[in-house]
Amino acid sequence: MYRYNTVFRNIKMLILENIDLASPLVLAPMAGYTDAPFRRIARRHGAALVFSELVSAEGIVRRDRKTAGYTRFTDDERPLGIQLFGMEPAVMGEAARIVSELGPDIIDINMGCCAPKVCHNGSGASLLRDPALTGRIAAAVVAGASVPVSAKIRLGWDAESRTYRELVRILEDAGVRMITVHGRTASQRFGGIADWDAIREIRENASVPVIGNGDIATHAQALERHAASGCAAVMIGRAAVGNPWIFSGGSPSVGDIVAQIMEHLDAMIDWYGEYGIILMRKHIVKYVHHVKNASKLRNELVHATRRDEIISILARISDDG
C-alpha cells in the first residue's frame, strides 16, 4: 500500500479531514457497476476512494425507492462519495441535503456523463454547454450538503467548446472542493485519446485537488499518469471491472480469479437476493476474459441461473487451470 504523499495530505485536509488515503488510485462512478459489493471489493484491493454510480437528484427528492437503493452503502466502503445528477439547482440542492443525512464522505456532481438518457434533459455532460447553470447547480449542492462537494467534468461539449478553464474557475468559486477531469469532450464519448496535457494544465492552475481520468488500463499506467500529471490521484473506471487487481498491481492466478468471482457472487446475492445472480453476469464475463476457453465459459456462465451451476462451472475453470 502507498502511504499518502504530500498531495494526498492536501486532500485529507481539504476533503476528508481525518481520513487517511493509502493510495493515489480511485474507483470511478460507473452506472450499473459501482454498487456496494463492487465498491467493497475495490477498496479491499487498494482503491483509496470509491464512488456510487450516478443517482438521480429528482428521484431522491421524490423519495423514489429504487433511486434510494443506489445510495445504500456500508462502512467498509469508506471513504465513499455519492454522485448526483440533475439540471435544476433547487432539486440538486435538496437532494444533496437528503443524501448528506446518510453520511457519505463526499457528494459528487456528475457533469461528465454523455449517455443520451442522461444528457437529453440537460443533465450530465449537457451542463458543460451552460457554465452559468453549472455554477448555480454547484452552489446549490454546496449549500445543501453537510459534507464536502466534488464534481466530475469533461473538457467541454465538443472540440469547438472546450470550456474546461471557465468551468474549473466557476466550480472553485461555487465552493467545490475537488474536481475530477475526464480528458475527453462529451462528443468524443469514449473514442479517441484522453488529453492528459489538458488535465495537467488544469492541475497546474486549479486551487483545489484534481483527479485525472481517462485511458488507464493497467496499474503501471495509472502510476505513470499520476506521476506525469501531478494530479492528486487518478481515477480508474472500465479497466477495473473484472480486474480489481488493477488497484494493487497484483497478477492473479486462475485460482485467484475463481475465488474472487465466488466472493463477488455471494456478495451480490447477499445484497440483492437471487436477482444478484443476474446482475453478476456483466462482471463475470470480464473476470474470465483472459481465462482459457473464455468464449465458451462466458456463454455457460451468462446462462447459469443458480449459484450451484456457477460454482460447478468455476470448479472446472480451476481444475483446467
C-alpha positions, 0 to 999 in steps of 0.5 A, spaced: 500 500 500 502 507 498 502 511 504 499 518 502 504 523 499 504 530 500 498 531 495 494 526 498 495 530 505 492 536 501 486 532 500 485 529 507 485 536 509 481 539 504 476 533 503 476 528 508 479 531 514 481 525 518 481 520 513 487 517 511 488 515 503 493 509 502 493 510 495 493 515 489 488 510 485 480 511 485 474 507 483 470 511 478 462 512 478 460 507 473 452 506 472 450 499 473 457 497 476 459 501 482 454 498 487 456 496 494 459 489 493 463 492 487 465 498 491 467 493 497 471 489 493 475 495 490 477 498 496 479 491 499 484 491 493 487 498 494 482 503 491 483 509 496 476 512 494 470 509 491 464 512 488 456 510 487 454 510 480 450 516 478 443 517 482 438 521 480 437 528 484 429 528 482 428 521 484 431 522 491 427 528 492 421 524 490 423 519 495 423 514 489 425 507 492 429 504 487 433 511 486 434 510 494 437 503 493 443 506 489 445 510 495 445 504 500 452 503 502 456 500 508 462 502 512 467 498 509 466 502 503 469 508 506 471 513 504 465 513 499 462 519 495 455 519 492 454 522 485 448 526 483 445 528 477 440 533 475 439 540 471 435 544 476 439 547 482 433 547 487 432 539 486 440 538 486 440 542 492 435 538 496 437 532 494 444 533 496 441 535 503 437 528 503 443 524 501 448 528 506 443 525 512 446 518 510 453 520 511 457 519 505 464 522 505 463 526 499 457 528 494 459 528 487 456 532 481 456 528 475 457 533 469 461 528 465 456 523 463 454 523 455 449 517 455 443 520 451 438 518 457 442 522 461 444 528 457 437 529 453 434 533 459 440 537 460 443 533 465 450 530 465 455 532 460 449 537 457 451 542 463 458 543 460 454 547 454 451 552 460 457 554 465 452 559 468 447 553 470 453 549 472 455 554 477 448 555 480 447 547 480 454 547 484 452 552 489 446 549 490 449 542 492 454 546 496 449 549 500 445 543 501 450 538 503 453 537 510 459 534 507 464 536 502 462 537 494 466 534 488 464 534 481 466 530 475 467 534 468 469 533 461 473 538 457 467 541 454 461 539 449 465 538 443 472 540 440 469 547 438 467 548 446 472 546 450 470 550 456 474 546 461 478 553 464 471 557 465 468 551 468 474 549 473 474 557 475 466 557 476 466 550 480 472 553 485 468 559 486 461 555 487 465 552 493 467 545 490 472 542 493 475 537 488 474 536 481 475 530 477 477 531 469 475 526 464 480 528 458 475 527 453 469 532 450 462 529 451 462 528 443 468 524 443 464 519 448 469 514 449 473 514 442 479 517 441 485 519 446 484 522 453 488 529 453 492 528 459 496 535 457 489 538 458 488 535 465 495 537 467 494 544 465 488 544 469 492 541 475 497 546 474 492 552 475 486 549 479 486 551 487 483 545 489 485 537 488 484 534 481 483 527 479 485 525 472 481 520 468 481 517 462 485 511 458 488 507 464 488 500 463 493 497 467 496 499 474 503 501 471 499 506 467 495 509 472 502 510 476 505 513 470 499 518 469 499 520 476 506 521 476 506 525 469 500 529 471 501 531 478 494 530 479 492 528 486 490 521 484 487 518 478 481 515 477 480 508 474 473 506 471 472 500 465 479 497 466 477 495 473 471 491 472 473 484 472 480 486 474 480 489 481 487 487 481 488 493 477 488 497 484 494 493 487 498 491 481 497 484 483 497 478 477 492 473 479 492 466 478 486 462 475 485 460 482 485 467 484 480 469 479 475 463 481 475 465 488 474 472 487 468 471 482 465 466 488 466 472 493 463 477 488 457 472 487 455 471 494 456 478 495 451 480 490 446 475 492 447 477 499 445 484 497 440 483 492 437 476 493 437 471 487 436 477 482 444 478 484 445 472 480 443 476 474 446 482 475 453 478 476 453 476 469 456 483 466 462 482 471 463 475 470 464 475 463 470 480 464 473 476 470 474 470 465 476 474 459 483 472 459 481 465 462 482 459 457 476 457 453 473 464 455 468 464 449 465 458 451 465 459 459 462 466 458 456 463 454 455 457 460 456 462 465 451 468 462 446 462 462 447 459 469 441 461 473 443 458 480 449 459 484 450 451 484 451 451 476 456 457 477 460 454 482 460 447 478 462 451 472 468 455 476 470 448 479 472 446 472 475 453 470 480 451 476 481 444 475 483 446 467 487 451 470 
